[in-house]
Amino acid sequence: MSYVIVYDIKELDNATRLKVSRRLRKLRALKLQQSVWELDRLVDLRELVGLIKAAGGKAFVMKKQVIYE
């Protein structure tokens, strides 16, 4: 099962922005759009949501479900 994380980090918080994107790349997440990534490991995404929210950002994780191909 895959999950999608969508987040918004304050524009001036480059350190958190860089930390999150590096972590997602290290986990081999698939970048769908700016600040939208897909990954199959929910535990790792939960950790990232905590990091983002602790820095004052917003984040949520959704279950990926294909409706139509």
Backbone as CSV, one residue per row, in Angstrom:
resi,resn,N_x,N_y,N_z,CA_x,CA_y,CA_z,C_x,C_y,C_z
1,MET,0.845,-1.172,0.000,0.000,0.000,0.000,0.892,1.237,0.000
2,SER,0.512,2.218,-0.748,1.275,3.467,-0.824,0.523,4.595,-0.132
3,TYR,1.303,5.557,0.341,0.769,6.730,1.007,1.353,7.977,0.352
4,VAL,0.637,9.069,0.481,1.081,10.345,-0.077,1.158,11.348,1.063
5,ILE,2.296,12.029,1.153,2.451,13.101,2.138,2.391,14.439,1.395
6,VAL,1.623,15.347,1.948,1.506,16.703,1.417,1.867,17.640,2.561
7,TYR,2.785,18.563,2.295,3.228,19.439,3.381,3.477,20.852,2.898
8,ASP,3.485,21.762,3.881,3.775,23.166,3.630,4.681,23.635,4.764
9,ILE,5.879,24.066,4.397,6.851,24.558,5.371,7.062,26.036,5.081
10,LYS,7.159,26.816,6.142,7.350,28.261,5.977,8.478,28.541,4.994
11,GLU,8.278,29.506,4.145,9.219,29.831,3.074,10.622,30.132,3.586
12,LEU,10.717,30.763,4.735,12.023,31.151,5.268,12.721,30.036,6.044
13,ASP,12.039,28.919,6.267,12.610,27.810,7.033,13.313,26.825,6.091
14,ASN,14.415,27.281,5.514,15.141,26.452,4.562,15.748,25.207,5.188
15,ALA,16.128,25.289,6.448,16.751,24.143,7.114,15.778,22.962,7.192
16,THR,14.546,23.211,7.629,13.550,22.137,7.713,13.182,21.648,6.324
17,ARG,13.006,22.564,5.412,12.662,22.206,4.028,13.718,21.252,3.440
18,LEU,14.981,21.569,3.653,16.073,20.756,3.143,16.140,19.409,3.854
19,LYS,15.953,19.414,5.172,15.986,18.183,5.955,14.899,17.210,5.486
20,VAL,13.693,17.727,5.259,12.576,16.882,4.834,12.827,16.320,3.431
21,SER,13.235,17.155,2.500,13.442,16.660,1.136,14.593,15.657,1.068
22,ARG,15.658,15.876,1.850,16.764,14.913,1.876,16.323,13.573,2.465
23,ARG,15.536,13.659,3.520,15.043,12.416,4.150,14.151,11.643,3.180
24,LEU,13.273,12.328,2.465,12.401,11.657,1.510,13.205,11.025,0.370
25,ARG,14.227,11.714,-0.102,15.081,11.136,-1.152,15.824,9.905,-0.631
26,LYS,16.312,9.997,0.605,17.026,8.874,1.205,16.112,7.651,1.333
27,LEU,14.849,7.894,1.620,13.868,6.813,1.727,13.395,6.315,0.356
28,ARG,13.885,6.958,-0.688,13.517,6.642,-2.076,12.039,6.870,-2.355
29,ALA,11.523,7.933,-1.766,10.143,8.326,-2.037,10.061,8.894,-3.452
30,LEU,8.895,8.834,-4.019,8.656,9.343,-5.364,8.059,10.744,-5.263
31,LYS,8.734,11.714,-5.847,8.239,13.090,-5.826,7.180,13.241,-6.907
32,LEU,5.967,13.597,-6.489,4.861,13.764,-7.423,4.727,15.206,-7.875
33,GLN,4.905,16.119,-6.939,4.870,17.561,-7.188,5.680,18.231,-6.088
34,GLN,5.782,19.531,-6.158,6.452,20.267,-5.082,5.733,19.977,-3.764
35,SER,6.436,19.482,-2.784,5.886,19.181,-1.447,4.821,18.094,-1.455
36,VAL,4.847,17.222,-2.446,3.926,16.074,-2.519,4.752,14.854,-2.916
37,TRP,4.824,13.872,-2.011,5.658,12.696,-2.224,4.865,11.424,-1.938
38,GLU,5.281,10.340,-2.576,4.645,9.034,-2.372,5.657,8.069,-1.767
39,LEU,5.200,7.291,-0.783,6.063,6.310,-0.123,5.185,5.201,0.437
40,ASP,5.740,4.002,0.552,4.949,2.877,1.056,5.167,2.593,2.548
41,ARG,5.974,3.388,3.226,6.258,3.167,4.645,5.611,4.264,5.500
42,LEU,4.488,3.935,6.094,3.718,4.897,6.885,4.491,5.394,8.112
43,VAL,5.248,4.529,8.750,5.992,4.910,9.959,6.949,6.065,9.661
44,ASP,7.655,5.985,8.531,8.588,7.057,8.161,7.852,8.359,7.888
45,LEU,6.690,8.273,7.276,5.915,9.482,6.992,5.390,10.121,8.274
46,ARG,5.016,9.313,9.235,4.561,9.844,10.535,5.664,10.659,11.193
47,GLU,6.887,10.151,11.135,8.025,10.877,11.706,8.209,12.225,11.012
48,LEU,8.088,12.236,9.698,8.242,13.484,8.950,7.142,14.485,9.276
49,VAL,5.919,14.003,9.442,4.819,14.894,9.820,5.135,15.545,11.161
50,GLY,5.639,14.773,12.110,6.015,15.329,13.409,7.099,16.381,13.288
51,LEU,8.103,16.125,12.471,9.182,17.081,12.250,8.660,18.380,11.639
52,ILE,7.817,18.248,10.636,7.265,19.417,9.943,6.392,20.247,10.889
53,LYS,5.529,19.585,11.636,4.645,20.304,12.556,5.428,20.955,13.697
54,ALA,6.478,20.297,14.174,7.303,20.875,15.236,7.989,22.156,14.770
55,ALA,8.218,22.260,13.464,8.851,23.460,12.895,7.825,24.522,12.519
56,GLY,6.546,24.280,12.830,5.506,25.268,12.542,4.857,25.102,11.181
57,GLY,5.165,24.003,10.496,4.571,23.755,9.183,3.290,22.940,9.283
58,LYS,2.738,22.620,8.132,1.519,21.813,8.051,1.837,20.579,7.218
59,ALA,1.254,19.451,7.593,1.483,18.221,6.835,0.365,17.229,7.105
60,PHE,0.057,16.427,6.109,-0.862,15.320,6.303,-0.514,14.199,5.344
61,VAL,-0.931,12.989,5.718,-0.656,11.790,4.931,-1.990,11.194,4.512
62,MET,-2.055,10.799,3.245,-3.258,10.172,2.704,-2.918,8.792,2.157
63,LYS,-3.877,7.900,2.203,-3.717,6.605,1.582,-3.929,6.774,0.079
64,LYS,-3.027,6.231,-0.719,-3.150,6.357,-2.170,-4.133,5.304,-2.671
65,GLN,-5.090,5.760,-3.465,-6.070,4.859,-4.054,-6.345,5.311,-5.472
66,VAL,-6.121,4.433,-6.399,-6.393,4.744,-7.803,-7.885,4.535,-8.056
67,ILE,-8.540,5.558,-8.556,-9.977,5.488,-8.826,-10.233,5.101,-10.291
68,TYR,-9.419,5.631,-11.173,-9.612,5.399,-12.604,-8.281,5.444,-13.321
69,GLU,-8.060,4.516,-14.214,-6.839,4.526,-15.038,-7.190,4.686,-16.493
